[in-house]
Amino acid sequence: MLRNTDTRYGWAAIVLHWLIAALFIGQFALGLVMVRIASQRTAFELIQLHKSFGFLLLGLVLVRIGWWLGSKSPELPDEVDPLERKAAPIVHLLLYAAQLVVPLSGWVLVSVSVLEIPSVPFNLFVLPHLPFQVSEQAENFWIFGHRWLAYAGGALVLLHILAALRHHFWLRDVVLVRMISPFFASRARKPE
């Protein structure tokens, strides 16, 4: 039950999916809060936490992409219409891209920042900055880019959630339940 089959996801894919989902959504919320905090000390601590979870997210996404490339993915149910069958892999690729690009753009942002504050994920070790030129102009560009990439990623996540809920409550197929447990997929409801 660790690996995927033609009809269901295994535990590895399921656990990675939900961990990354929680981190991505949590990072989005933390990013919104940390830039609105009046206390500079609290804002600084939240930014450091945001960076730590960002690096964790990046690492997990790389593992997930490796797992995805080395594993089969369950087929969509037969009742899924042809347009959605073509759109689903495109949206999944865009989600993977967003999950990579958003934390990478954050890493670039801290690397070009004129403040030159080291990144110390979870206070465990110093993660070196990427080799980009430090400048106020670059920092402003990457602040803007990181923010809007996060909004675009958030919109993709929302689309993904709505599609999963549509499959579960309207179409009543196995698309959502097979990402909850490998055991649920075999007992899932069929359309009436």
C-alpha atoms as an extended CHARMM CRD file, in Angstrom:
* protein
*
       192  EXT
         1         1  MET       CA              0.0000000000        0.0000000000        0.0000000000  PROA      1               0.0000000000
         2         2  LEU       CA              3.0360000000        2.2970000000       -0.0900000000  PROA      2               0.0000000000
         3         3  ARG       CA              3.1310000000        2.5670000000       -3.8880000000  PROA      3               0.0000000000
         4         4  ASN       CA              0.4890000000        3.7100000000       -6.3530000000  PROA      4               0.0000000000
         5         5  THR       CA             -1.4690000000        1.2790000000       -8.5110000000  PROA      5               0.0000000000
         6         6  ASP       CA             -3.5770000000        1.7750000000      -11.6430000000  PROA      6               0.0000000000
         7         7  THR       CA             -6.6360000000        2.4730000000       -9.4870000000  PROA      7               0.0000000000
         8         8  ARG       CA             -5.4070000000        4.0750000000       -6.2450000000  PROA      8               0.0000000000
         9         9  TYR       CA             -2.6970000000        6.1570000000       -4.6470000000  PROA      9               0.0000000000
        10        10  GLY       CA             -0.3250000000        4.5880000000       -2.1470000000  PROA      10              0.0000000000
        11        11  TRP       CA              0.5100000000        5.9680000000        1.2760000000  PROA      11              0.0000000000
        12        12  ALA       CA              3.6840000000        7.7110000000        0.0770000000  PROA      12              0.0000000000
        13        13  ALA       CA              1.8120000000        9.8450000000       -2.4640000000  PROA      13              0.0000000000
        14        14  ILE       CA             -1.0550000000       10.4870000000       -0.0460000000  PROA      14              0.0000000000
        15        15  VAL       CA              1.1490000000       11.6090000000        2.8470000000  PROA      15              0.0000000000
        16        16  LEU       CA              3.2830000000       13.8190000000        0.5920000000  PROA      16              0.0000000000
        17        17  HSD       CA              0.1490000000       15.3340000000       -0.9880000000  PROA      17              0.0000000000
        18        18  TRP       CA             -1.4130000000       16.3420000000        2.3400000000  PROA      18              0.0000000000
        19        19  LEU       CA              1.8510000000       17.5070000000        3.9440000000  PROA      19              0.0000000000
        20        20  ILE       CA              2.6030000000       19.7270000000        0.9530000000  PROA      20              0.0000000000
        21        21  ALA       CA             -1.0000000000       20.9610000000        0.8240000000  PROA      21              0.0000000000
        22        22  ALA       CA             -0.9310000000       21.9250000000        4.5150000000  PROA      22              0.0000000000
        23        23  LEU       CA              2.4650000000       23.6110000000        4.1630000000  PROA      23              0.0000000000
        24        24  PHE       CA              1.5240000000       25.5110000000        0.9940000000  PROA      24              0.0000000000
        25        25  ILE       CA             -1.7570000000       26.8000000000        2.4400000000  PROA      25              0.0000000000
        26        26  GLY       CA             -0.1120000000       27.5230000000        5.7970000000  PROA      26              0.0000000000
        27        27  GLN       CA              2.7120000000       29.4090000000        4.0950000000  PROA      27              0.0000000000
        28        28  PHE       CA              0.1980000000       31.4780000000        2.1590000000  PROA      28              0.0000000000
        29        29  ALA       CA             -1.6060000000       32.4060000000        5.3850000000  PROA      29              0.0000000000
        30        30  LEU       CA              1.6520000000       33.0720000000        7.2590000000  PROA      30              0.0000000000
        31        31  GLY       CA              2.8770000000       35.2620000000        4.4060000000  PROA      31              0.0000000000
        32        32  LEU       CA             -0.2800000000       37.3670000000        4.6000000000  PROA      32              0.0000000000
        33        33  VAL       CA              0.0010000000       37.7380000000        8.3920000000  PROA      33              0.0000000000
        34        34  MET       CA              3.7430000000       38.4230000000        8.6970000000  PROA      34              0.0000000000
        35        35  VAL       CA              3.6810000000       41.4990000000        6.4560000000  PROA      35              0.0000000000
        36        36  ARG       CA              0.7740000000       43.0100000000        8.4040000000  PROA      36              0.0000000000
        37        37  ILE       CA              2.1570000000       42.6550000000       11.9510000000  PROA      37              0.0000000000
        38        38  ALA       CA              2.9220000000       45.9710000000       13.6580000000  PROA      38              0.0000000000
        39        39  SER       CA              5.6450000000       44.5700000000       15.9310000000  PROA      39              0.0000000000
        40        40  GLN       CA              8.9680000000       44.4000000000       14.0740000000  PROA      40              0.0000000000
        41        41  ARG       CA             10.2620000000       41.7180000000       16.4170000000  PROA      41              0.0000000000
        42        42  THR       CA              7.2060000000       39.4890000000       15.8460000000  PROA      42              0.0000000000
        43        43  ALA       CA              7.3140000000       40.1730000000       12.1000000000  PROA      43              0.0000000000
        44        44  PHE       CA             11.0110000000       39.1890000000       12.0120000000  PROA      44              0.0000000000
        45        45  GLU       CA             10.3210000000       35.9410000000       13.8830000000  PROA      45              0.0000000000
        46        46  LEU       CA              7.3980000000       35.1190000000       11.5670000000  PROA      46              0.0000000000
        47        47  ILE       CA              9.5420000000       35.8270000000        8.5020000000  PROA      47              0.0000000000
        48        48  GLN       CA             12.2130000000       33.4440000000        9.8130000000  PROA      48              0.0000000000
        49        49  LEU       CA              9.5400000000       30.8120000000       10.4000000000  PROA      49              0.0000000000
        50        50  HSD       CA              8.1430000000       31.4550000000        6.9050000000  PROA      50              0.0000000000
        51        51  LYS       CA             11.6140000000       30.9300000000        5.4270000000  PROA      51              0.0000000000
        52        52  SER       CA             12.0890000000       27.6950000000        7.4010000000  PROA      52              0.0000000000
        53        53  PHE       CA              8.7770000000       26.2450000000        6.2320000000  PROA      53              0.0000000000
        54        54  GLY       CA              9.5200000000       27.4590000000        2.7080000000  PROA      54              0.0000000000
        55        55  PHE       CA             12.7370000000       25.4380000000        2.5930000000  PROA      55              0.0000000000
        56        56  LEU       CA             10.9080000000       22.4220000000        4.0310000000  PROA      56              0.0000000000
        57        57  LEU       CA              8.2020000000       22.8420000000        1.3890000000  PROA      57              0.0000000000
        58        58  LEU       CA             10.8000000000       23.0310000000       -1.3700000000  PROA      58              0.0000000000
        59        59  GLY       CA             12.4730000000       19.8270000000       -0.1610000000  PROA      59              0.0000000000
        60        60  LEU       CA              9.1790000000       17.9350000000        0.1050000000  PROA      60              0.0000000000
        61        61  VAL       CA              8.0810000000       19.1000000000       -3.3340000000  PROA      61              0.0000000000
        62        62  LEU       CA             11.3430000000       17.8190000000       -4.8290000000  PROA      62              0.0000000000
        63        63  VAL       CA             10.7260000000       14.4500000000       -3.1390000000  PROA      63              0.0000000000
        64        64  ARG       CA              7.1180000000       14.4500000000       -4.3880000000  PROA      64              0.0000000000
        65        65  ILE       CA              8.1560000000       15.2140000000       -7.9640000000  PROA      65              0.0000000000
        66        66  GLY       CA             10.7400000000       12.4230000000       -7.7960000000  PROA      66              0.0000000000
        67        67  TRP       CA              8.0920000000       10.0470000000       -6.4880000000  PROA      67              0.0000000000
        68        68  TRP       CA              5.6530000000       11.1770000000       -9.1930000000  PROA      68              0.0000000000
        69        69  LEU       CA              8.2340000000       10.6590000000      -11.9580000000  PROA      69              0.0000000000
        70        70  GLY       CA              9.1340000000        7.1930000000      -10.6560000000  PROA      70              0.0000000000
        71        71  SER       CA              5.5870000000        5.9740000000       -9.9900000000  PROA      71              0.0000000000
        72        72  LYS       CA              2.4930000000        5.3020000000      -11.9800000000  PROA      72              0.0000000000
        73        73  SER       CA             -0.5130000000        7.4940000000      -11.3750000000  PROA      73              0.0000000000
        74        74  PRO       CA             -4.0100000000        6.0750000000      -11.0860000000  PROA      74              0.0000000000
        75        75  GLU       CA             -6.1680000000        6.5290000000      -14.1360000000  PROA      75              0.0000000000
        76        76  LEU       CA             -9.0890000000        8.9150000000      -13.9790000000  PROA      76              0.0000000000
        77        77  PRO       CA            -12.4760000000        7.2030000000      -13.7210000000  PROA      77              0.0000000000
        78        78  ASP       CA            -14.0940000000        6.3290000000      -17.0550000000  PROA      78              0.0000000000
        79        79  GLU       CA            -16.9130000000        8.8100000000      -16.4830000000  PROA      79              0.0000000000
        80        80  VAL       CA            -14.5340000000       11.8180000000      -16.4870000000  PROA      80              0.0000000000
        81        81  ASP       CA            -15.2420000000       13.8360000000      -19.6240000000  PROA      81              0.0000000000
        82        82  PRO       CA            -12.5440000000       14.2840000000      -22.3140000000  PROA      82              0.0000000000
        83        83  LEU       CA            -11.9830000000       18.0050000000      -21.6620000000  PROA      83              0.0000000000
        84        84  GLU       CA            -11.3250000000       17.4260000000      -17.9620000000  PROA      84              0.0000000000
        85        85  ARG       CA             -9.1510000000       14.4280000000      -18.8290000000  PROA      85              0.0000000000
        86        86  LYS       CA             -6.9310000000       16.7940000000      -20.8570000000  PROA      86              0.0000000000
        87        87  ALA       CA             -7.0530000000       19.6660000000      -18.3380000000  PROA      87              0.0000000000
        88        88  ALA       CA             -6.2260000000       17.6290000000      -15.2120000000  PROA      88              0.0000000000
        89        89  PRO       CA             -2.5720000000       16.8590000000      -16.0710000000  PROA      89              0.0000000000
        90        90  ILE       CA             -1.9840000000       20.4800000000      -17.1140000000  PROA      90              0.0000000000
        91        91  VAL       CA             -3.3520000000       21.7870000000      -13.8070000000  PROA      91              0.0000000000
        92        92  HSD       CA             -1.2650000000       19.2260000000      -11.8950000000  PROA      92              0.0000000000
        93        93  LEU       CA              1.8870000000       20.3340000000      -13.7330000000  PROA      93              0.0000000000
        94        94  LEU       CA              1.0470000000       23.9680000000      -12.9560000000  PROA      94              0.0000000000
        95        95  LEU       CA              0.5530000000       23.0390000000       -9.2810000000  PROA      95              0.0000000000
        96        96  TYR       CA              3.9630000000       21.3290000000       -9.1750000000  PROA      96              0.0000000000
        97        97  ALA       CA              5.5110000000       24.3540000000      -10.9030000000  PROA      97              0.0000000000
        98        98  ALA       CA              3.9190000000       26.7400000000       -8.3870000000  PROA      98              0.0000000000
        99        99  GLN       CA              5.0520000000       24.5940000000       -5.4660000000  PROA      99              0.0000000000
       100       100  LEU       CA              8.6100000000       24.8150000000       -6.8020000000  PROA      100             0.0000000000
       101       101  VAL       CA              8.6820000000       28.3890000000       -8.0480000000  PROA      101             0.0000000000
       102       102  VAL       CA              7.1080000000       30.0590000000       -5.0130000000  PROA      102             0.0000000000
       103       103  PRO       CA              9.6860000000       28.8120000000       -2.4700000000  PROA      103             0.0000000000
       104       104  LEU       CA             12.5170000000       29.2650000000       -4.9800000000  PROA      104             0.0000000000
       105       105  SER       CA             11.4720000000       32.8720000000       -5.5770000000  PROA      105             0.0000000000
       106       106  GLY       CA             11.4610000000       33.3680000000       -1.7970000000  PROA      106             0.0000000000
       107       107  TRP       CA             15.0000000000       31.9870000000       -1.6280000000  PROA      107             0.0000000000
       108       108  VAL       CA             16.0670000000       34.3660000000       -4.3990000000  PROA      108             0.0000000000
       109       109  LEU       CA             14.3580000000       37.2150000000       -2.5200000000  PROA      109             0.0000000000
       110       110  VAL       CA             16.3270000000       36.6220000000        0.6910000000  PROA      110             0.0000000000
       111       111  SER       CA             19.4900000000       36.1420000000       -1.3870000000  PROA      111             0.0000000000
       112       112  VAL       CA             19.2250000000       39.5520000000       -3.0880000000  PROA      112             0.0000000000
       113       113  SER       CA             17.9910000000       41.4300000000       -0.0020000000  PROA      113             0.0000000000
       114       114  VAL       CA             20.0970000000       44.4010000000        1.0500000000  PROA      114             0.0000000000
       115       115  LEU       CA             19.5520000000       43.3220000000        4.6740000000  PROA      115             0.0000000000
       116       116  GLU       CA             21.6610000000       40.1880000000        3.9960000000  PROA      116             0.0000000000
       117       117  ILE       CA             20.0440000000       38.2610000000        6.8460000000  PROA      117             0.0000000000
       118       118  PRO       CA             21.2020000000       34.6340000000        6.8300000000  PROA      118             0.0000000000
       119       119  SER       CA             18.6450000000       31.8590000000        6.3870000000  PROA      119             0.0000000000
       120       120  VAL       CA             18.7940000000       29.4000000000        9.2770000000  PROA      120             0.0000000000
       121       121  PRO       CA             16.0040000000       26.8540000000        8.7460000000  PROA      121             0.0000000000
       122       122  PHE       CA             14.4820000000       25.9620000000       12.1260000000  PROA      122             0.0000000000
       123       123  ASN       CA             17.6880000000       27.3140000000       13.7630000000  PROA      123             0.0000000000
       124       124  LEU       CA             19.5320000000       24.1670000000       12.6640000000  PROA      124             0.0000000000
       125       125  PHE       CA             22.0800000000       25.3430000000       10.0660000000  PROA      125             0.0000000000
       126       126  VAL       CA             22.9040000000       28.2950000000        7.8320000000  PROA      126             0.0000000000
       127       127  LEU       CA             21.6120000000       27.7980000000        4.3100000000  PROA      127             0.0000000000
       128       128  PRO       CA             23.7380000000       29.7630000000        1.8580000000  PROA      128             0.0000000000
       129       129  HSD       CA             22.1840000000       32.4420000000       -0.2760000000  PROA      129             0.0000000000
       130       130  LEU       CA             21.8550000000       31.8800000000       -3.9840000000  PROA      130             0.0000000000
       131       131  PRO       CA             24.5480000000       33.5950000000       -6.0850000000  PROA      131             0.0000000000
       132       132  PHE       CA             22.5690000000       36.6740000000       -7.1790000000  PROA      132             0.0000000000
       133       133  GLN       CA             23.5730000000       40.3300000000       -7.0160000000  PROA      133             0.0000000000
       134       134  VAL       CA             22.3510000000       42.0830000000       -3.8720000000  PROA      134             0.0000000000
       135       135  SER       CA             20.4800000000       45.2950000000       -4.6570000000  PROA      135             0.0000000000
       136       136  GLU       CA             17.4120000000       47.2170000000       -3.6030000000  PROA      136             0.0000000000
       137       137  GLN       CA             16.0410000000       47.0460000000       -7.1490000000  PROA      137             0.0000000000
       138       138  ALA       CA             16.4160000000       43.2550000000       -7.2720000000  PROA      138             0.0000000000
       139       139  GLU       CA             14.8740000000       42.9420000000       -3.8090000000  PROA      139             0.0000000000
       140       140  ASN       CA             11.8260000000       44.9910000000       -4.8410000000  PROA      140             0.0000000000
       141       141  PHE       CA             11.4480000000       42.9330000000       -8.0290000000  PROA      141             0.0000000000
       142       142  TRP       CA             11.5320000000       39.6440000000       -6.1050000000  PROA      142             0.0000000000
       143       143  ILE       CA              9.1850000000       40.9060000000       -3.3780000000  PROA      143             0.0000000000
       144       144  PHE       CA              6.6630000000       41.6550000000       -6.1180000000  PROA      144             0.0000000000
       145       145  GLY       CA              7.3760000000       38.3920000000       -7.9700000000  PROA      145             0.0000000000
       146       146  HSD       CA              7.2230000000       36.1820000000       -4.8760000000  PROA      146             0.0000000000
       147       147  ARG       CA              3.9500000000       37.7660000000       -3.7760000000  PROA      147             0.0000000000
       148       148  TRP       CA              2.2220000000       37.3630000000       -7.1600000000  PROA      148             0.0000000000
       149       149  LEU       CA              3.5610000000       33.8640000000       -7.7280000000  PROA      149             0.0000000000
       150       150  ALA       CA              2.0900000000       32.9530000000       -4.3230000000  PROA      150             0.0000000000
       151       151  TYR       CA             -1.2770000000       34.4500000000       -5.3210000000  PROA      151             0.0000000000
       152       152  ALA       CA             -1.2090000000       32.4950000000       -8.5980000000  PROA      152             0.0000000000
       153       153  GLY       CA             -0.2790000000       29.3240000000       -6.7090000000  PROA      153             0.0000000000
       154       154  GLY       CA             -3.0890000000       29.9840000000       -4.2360000000  PROA      154             0.0000000000
       155       155  ALA       CA             -5.5480000000       30.3580000000       -7.1130000000  PROA      155             0.0000000000
       156       156  LEU       CA             -4.3950000000       27.0040000000       -8.5390000000  PROA      156             0.0000000000
       157       157  VAL       CA             -4.7960000000       25.3590000000       -5.1260000000  PROA      157             0.0000000000
       158       158  LEU       CA             -8.3150000000       26.7810000000       -4.8450000000  PROA      158             0.0000000000
       159       159  LEU       CA             -9.1560000000       25.4610000000       -8.3330000000  PROA      159             0.0000000000
       160       160  HSD       CA             -7.7560000000       22.0560000000       -7.3430000000  PROA      160             0.0000000000
       161       161  ILE       CA             -9.8390000000       21.9860000000       -4.1350000000  PROA      161             0.0000000000
       162       162  LEU       CA            -13.0080000000       22.9920000000       -5.9790000000  PROA      162             0.0000000000
       163       163  ALA       CA            -12.4160000000       20.2980000000       -8.6030000000  PROA      163             0.0000000000
       164       164  ALA       CA            -11.8940000000       17.6550000000       -5.8920000000  PROA      164             0.0000000000
       165       165  LEU       CA            -15.0890000000       18.7260000000       -4.1110000000  PROA      165             0.0000000000
       166       166  ARG       CA            -16.9690000000       18.6510000000       -7.4360000000  PROA      166             0.0000000000
       167       167  HSD       CA            -15.8130000000       15.0850000000       -8.0060000000  PROA      167             0.0000000000
       168       168  HSD       CA            -16.8160000000       14.0330000000       -4.5210000000  PROA      168             0.0000000000
       169       169  PHE       CA            -20.1550000000       15.7730000000       -3.9990000000  PROA      169             0.0000000000
       170       170  TRP       CA            -21.4910000000       16.3130000000       -7.5120000000  PROA      170             0.0000000000
       171       171  LEU       CA            -19.9930000000       13.5680000000       -9.6860000000  PROA      171             0.0000000000
       172       172  ARG       CA            -19.7300000000       11.1580000000       -6.7340000000  PROA      172             0.0000000000
       173       173  ASP       CA            -16.6690000000        9.3810000000       -8.1110000000  PROA      173             0.0000000000
       174       174  VAL       CA            -13.4300000000        8.1100000000       -6.5030000000  PROA      174             0.0000000000
       175       175  VAL       CA            -11.1370000000       11.0120000000       -7.4090000000  PROA      175             0.0000000000
       176       176  LEU       CA            -11.0560000000       12.5900000000       -3.9330000000  PROA      176             0.0000000000
       177       177  VAL       CA            -11.4100000000        9.5290000000       -1.7260000000  PROA      177             0.0000000000
       178       178  ARG       CA             -8.5000000000        7.7080000000       -3.3000000000  PROA      178             0.0000000000
       179       179  MET       CA             -6.2510000000       10.5890000000       -2.1560000000  PROA      179             0.0000000000
       180       180  ILE       CA             -7.4650000000       10.1040000000        1.4330000000  PROA      180             0.0000000000
       181       181  SER       CA             -6.6520000000        6.4180000000        1.8230000000  PROA      181             0.0000000000
       182       182  PRO       CA             -5.7710000000        3.5100000000       -0.4690000000  PROA      182             0.0000000000
       183       183  PHE       CA             -8.5290000000        1.5660000000        1.2690000000  PROA      183             0.0000000000
       184       184  PHE       CA            -11.2720000000        4.1070000000        0.5640000000  PROA      184             0.0000000000
       185       185  ALA       CA            -10.8240000000        3.8750000000       -3.2030000000  PROA      185             0.0000000000
       186       186  SER       CA            -11.9770000000        0.2680000000       -3.2800000000  PROA      186             0.0000000000
       187       187  ARG       CA            -15.1590000000        1.0660000000       -1.3110000000  PROA      187             0.0000000000
       188       188  ALA       CA            -15.8990000000        4.4260000000       -2.9480000000  PROA      188             0.0000000000
       189       189  ARG       CA            -19.3230000000        5.4190000000       -4.1530000000  PROA      189             0.0000000000
       190       190  LYS       CA            -20.1480000000        5.0630000000       -7.8200000000  PROA      190             0.0000000000
       191       191  PRO       CA            -22.3270000000        7.5650000000       -9.6690000000  PROA      191             0.0000000000
       192       192  GLU       CA            -26.0230000000        6.8410000000       -9.3570000000  PROA      192             0.0000000000
